[in-house]
Amino acid sequence: MALVVVQSSVLSAQALKRQEIIALAEDKLPEAIGNLQQFLRLRNNGNYPLQVEQNRAWCDRVFTALHFQTTTLQTKGAPLLYAEKIIGPKQKSVLFYLQIDGQPVDSTAWSQPDPFEPVLKEEQNGQWTKIPFPQLGEELNLDWRIFARSASDSKGPAMSLISALQIMQNKGLDAEYNIKVIMDFQEELGSPHLPQAVMDHRALLDADMLFIMDGTRHLSNLPTLTYGARGIATATLTVFGPKYGLHSGQYGNFAPNPVFKSAELIAGLKDSLGRVTLPGFYDGVELSQLDKDLLAKIPENKDSILSNLGIAAPDQVGNTYQEALQYPSLNIRGIKSAWVGKEVRTIIPDEVIIEIDMRLVPETDGARQMELLKAYIQKNGFHLIEGVLPTDKERATHAKLARFTYRLGSKPFRTEMESPIGHFLNKAMKRVFGEAIVNMRTTGGSQPMAPFIKTLDVPAVSIRIPNPDNSIHGPDENLRLGNFQEGIISCLAILTQPLE
């Protein structure tokens, strides 16, 4: 691909002062809201090629208008979109990662007819009430929120960067480093083709730093930088009972119910303190005193967290919430057997399906963790079948039958907080927000950054914008306008900060 070199602007981006950056973002916010509305109307389930293409084309038009050179990177699955603005071949480069796809939606669970038709709401008497979007020039309340799928995860953050770039273009400003942008349309599916794409386009994506425009802010809702993310591995365990559902009156006391076997099995996965019982599950994870000191600087109140979550006491993994995030976790994310509610019926179920997820840290390998779980299941007397259903011979031979499969997703990563990328970002953010910055060692969620870090040998930090109570992945996902504006401010500060 030919190298496109953009001459530096006459105006100096460095010359922008704090109040100028804030004023530019405030002026841009009404237009940015309108642009975000358009973006959110594009359905973005990564399972559907047409939706992927509509979002890719929209992003291509936007970055082309910003005078970036764009390239569609084909993969064996969904494509990626790459955009770059090069100010000089010898200048340092920053790579921005944007997630464009979103989680599937159940529109019946939302408080609006269509999750892809953005709705503006304000809180009235403890309830979120729909209000009309303001016309240009009308006053905005920064506590209003936009409700739509991907408002926070992560089209809102993507639009924060795009809006900052549009401001710079309008002011005739360029960053003092090369800007590269990679857009992912299947992040919610685990970015299955991203690792190979990074390998195939290593020279194109090469950069000195990677900024991730994804993730929710700290519970304080202060501007947040996060230096790592846990990886993820998922498993499905099916515990089998009789060949088919049996009448509980006729066969109760005779045919074992697989729910009880399942309950006993999964109950043993954690002790009374909430710690995973699998031998070696936490091996290799050690927090130094320096680590604990840095984590203790994050503004958190345990009682407030417990109150907000509606729980009386936390699991005893780590001494604080932040320390708990540094360890691997095991979660039962769903259980299904027979029917409930109005569909309930008096049967002994034929199977129980248990969905499990593990969050991983750099010290814990996903395959190893899953094999520990598999060994635990077998140690508890379960025969694991190879097929979809047990054979008649297996049913006649084994009292405990199950099927176990797992999948490895995003790998964990961690960047040192005391590092050039940390110093650069803190310097940029403190220009506009002062000392009110939260530096988090890791986030509990997962991000597909390992391919970049491993292949490009580049440090990565997540720039967090959305409000922590944004309901991502669930119904009524939302983005607070004040967070959206501060996202634009953050991006302007970063784009106008010299990269030493």
Order of alpha helices (4+ residues) and beta strands (2+ residues): alpha-alpha-beta-beta-beta-beta-beta-beta-alpha-beta-alpha-alpha-beta-beta-beta-beta-beta-alpha-alpha-alpha-alpha-alpha-beta-beta-beta-alpha-beta-alpha-beta-beta-alpha-beta-alpha-beta-beta-alpha
